[in-house]
Amino acid sequence: MTVVAMTLRTDEELDTALEALSTHEGISKQEVVRRAVLERAERSSLRAAVDAILDVELVRFADALERLGR
């Protein structure tokens, strides 16, 4: 695994939240941020997959959906 250094500037509100999560979960603030970013990326990826499926399936079932809406 390659490690890349990065500086994260926070305001007081974010630092307080990071500190609370870090203490509660027993992990570093850096790990809190890391997990949050990875979870967000996963949700975004899943959302894109669902959107792609809906683009196809809504066209496929457009007639049935229209009849159901009447």
N, C-alpha and C positions, 0 to 999 in steps of 0.2 A: 504494500500500500504506500503510495506517495503522499507525503504530508506537505501541504502548502500553507504558509503562514498568511494570516489575514488579521487586520485590525477591525474590530467592530465597535463603532461609536454608539453609545446608548445615552438616553436621557434618564433622569432619576426614576421615572415610572417604570421603564423597562428594566433597569438595574434592580429595582425592588422586586419586580415580578420574577426575574431570573434568580435572584437570591432566594426567594421563597420556594420556587420550584426546586432549586438545587438542594436546599436544606431538606425539603420534604421527601425528595426522591433519593437523596444520598449520592448525588452525582455532581460533577462540576458544572459551572455555568456554561462552559464551552460544550459539554455533552448535552445540556438542555437545548441549546441552540442547534446543535448538530441533529439531534433527534427530531426537533420541530421542523427543520428544513427537509429532512428526508421523508417525514410523514406527509408534509405538504406536497412534496414532489410525487409521492405515490398516489395521493388523492387526485392530484391534477392529471396524472397519467390514466388513472381509472376513469375519471370524468371524460377524458378525451375518447377513450375506448367506448364508453356508453354513448356518447354523442355520435360517434361514427356508426354504431349499430342502429341507433334511432334514425339517423339520416336514411339508411337503407330500408328499415322496417316500416317507417311511417309511410314511405312511398308504396311499399309492397301492400300494406293493409289500408291504404287511403280510402278505398271504396267502403270497406267494412266499417271503418271508423266514422265515415260520413253517415252511413245508414244508422249506426248506433247513436249518433248525435241528433237524429231527427226526433 
